[in-house]
Amino acid sequence: MPKTYVATALLVSTFVLGGCAEYEPARDIIHDQHSVVTVLVSSDSSEQLVLGELYSQALNRRGRESQIRMMAAEHNPVSILRSKAGDLYIACSGDILSFVYPEKAQEIEKEMRSDSQSNPNDPTWREETYAAVMGALGETLDATDPSNALGCADSSSALPQNILPIYRIPVLSREERLVLNEISGTISTSDLSELVVETKERNSARKVVAEYLDSKGI
């Protein structure tokens, strides 16, 4: 091959490759993953305030800014999440199933009551309730793993009430979802009860939760 042809071919190749690099589309930025995470909290519940602070402060400590937003007790947190007026809600699995799929909640409760040996803390019921919630959240919401900790002790529902963070897609990155799982795996039912009592005594969920997270090295 003549040298002039080789040089021309190299020049063309360099131009084409350079052009590809110049016009290669940039990776899409998920803006929701850089905004402040709004954690919804029911205004009439000290337990809700403690849970909201737990997960909110954990995200803050890992570099993701978050804030607490109070909502009226009668409001449906799932509807608020779907409207994008909130990003994260710390639910009790049984109660949230009654919001998103009341027929299924009644069905599982009926099954539990028909079993004379039924224990709401049985892992079978926990997993069935969790699976029903996951199946009803739709395409815009998701949930992390349920905690072994139980909340909503005053609920009228017989369903398991495992603590369950529900979030709006795509607000949280994989690393941030792992932070939520870390809190869910750390907190126990007795821990939660003690934090609620201390919050009422000291009138400061923020300080109580901060001290708890410090003690756990989070």
N, C-alpha and C positions, 0 to 999 in steps of 0.2 A: 504494500500500500504506500503511495507517495506520502512524503512527510507533510506536505501542505494539507492533505486530506485528513491525516491523523490529528493535526493541530485544530482543524476546523471542527472535527467530530468532538474533540475534548472541550472546545469552547462552547459548542451547543449543549453538551451534556452538563457542563458547569452551570450554564444559564438555566436549563430546565430544572436541575436540582435546587438551585438557588431560588428559583421562582416558586417551587413547591414549598420550600421552607418558609418563604415570605408570606405565602397565601394559605398556609395550613391553618385551619380553623382552631381557635383557642378553645381550651376546655371550658365548658359552661360553668359559670360561678353560681352556686346555689345561695342566693342572697339570704334566704331564711336561716341558713346555718351560720350567719354572721350577725344576725339581729339579736336584740335582747329577748331572752326567753321569758314569756309571761306565764307564771304559775298561778293557776286559779285556786282559790281557797274559799270555802263556804264561810260566810261571815258569822254564823251562829255557833261555830264548833271550835273549841280549843284544840281538839285532836287534829282537825283539818289544818289549823294554823301551824301546829307542830310539824305535821307531815310536809306542808308546803315549805316551811323553813328548812327542814332536813334536806330535801332534794334541791332546793334553790341554792342554799349555801354550799352544798357539795359541788354543784356546777360552777359557782363563783370561784371556789377554791381551785378548781381545775382549769380556770381560765375562760369560762363561758359566762358572760354577764347575764344575770336573771333578776326578775323582780316579782313581787307578790301582788296579785290583784284580787281584791275581795269581790265576791259575787253573792247575791241574795240566795238564801237557803233554798228557796222554792225553784230557782232556775235550774235548767237541765245543763250540766257541765258539758255533755257531749255535743249538744247543739251549739254551745258557745265555742267549743273547739272547732267544730265544722265551719262556723262563721268566720274563723280566723281572728276572733277577738281574744283568744287565749291559745297557749301552746302546749301546756302540760297540766294535767289534773291527777292528783293522787287519790285513787278511788279505793273502795272496798269491793271486791269482786262480785259478791252477791248483789249488793245494792246497784252497782253499775249495770249488771245484767238486766235488772228490772227496768232500767232506763232504756237500754238499747234493744232489748228483746224480751219484753214482759211475758209473752206466751211461753217462751223457753224457760224463763225463770220459774213460772208456775208449774211447768212440767217437771222440772228437776225437783222442786219442793215436794210435789206430789209423790214422786218416786222415793224421796227420802222418808216421807211420813209413812209410806206403805211398808217400809222396812223397819220392823220393830227394833232391830239391832243397829239402826243407823246412827252414825256419829258425824256431825257436821265437819269435824276435823279430820275425817278419813281422807287420805290422799285421793281416793277415787272420786269423791264428790268435789274436791278442790280442782282436780284436773278437768272434770266434766264441766264445771262452772267456768273455768278459765277458757277452755276450748269454745264454749258457747259465746263468751264475750268476744274472743278473737274473731269468730266467724261472723259477728254482727257489727263490727266496727266499720266495715266498708273500706274503700280504697284510700281515703284521706287520713285515717287514723290508725294507730298501731299501739301495742302495749309491750312493755318489757316483761321479764319473767316475774311471776307473782312471788311475793315475800312469804316466808313461813309465819310472819307476824300477822296477827289478827287485829282488826279495828272495828269500828261501828258497833260496839257492844250493845248499844241501845236500839239497834235495828229490829224491826218487826219481822224481818225475813229469817227463815230457817237456813238459808243458804250459807256456805262458807264465806267468810268476809276477810279473805287474805288481802293485804295491802297490794295494790296494783297500779303502777304509774301508766297513764295513758297519754300519748303525745300526738301532736299533729305532724304528719309527714310533709316535707322532709326537714323539719326544724333541727333535729338532733343528728349529729354525726355518729358513726359507730363508736368512737371513743367516749362520747358523751352518754350514749345508751349504756355503755359498760359502767359508767359512774352511777347511773340510776340502779343498775343491778347490784353494784357494790353496797349501796345504802340498803337496798331491799334484803340483801344477804346478811347485813350487819345488825339491823334492828330486830328486836324480839318483841313479843307481845308485852312482856313485863317492862322492857325498856320504854316502849311507847306509853304505857300507862303511867310510869314514873315521870316521864317528861311532861305529860299532860298535867299531872298533879303539881309538879314544880312550876310549870308555866302559870297556872292559876294562882299559886302562892306568891310568885315573884312578879307576875304581870308583865312578863317579857319572854315570849317564845324565842326571839332572836338570840338573846344571851344564853338561855338554857340550852338551845340547840347548838350554839357555837361551842359551849363547854363540852357538850356530849361528843361532838365531832373531834374536838381536840383530844379527848380521852381515848378515842378510837384511832387516832393517827390519820384522820382523813383530811 
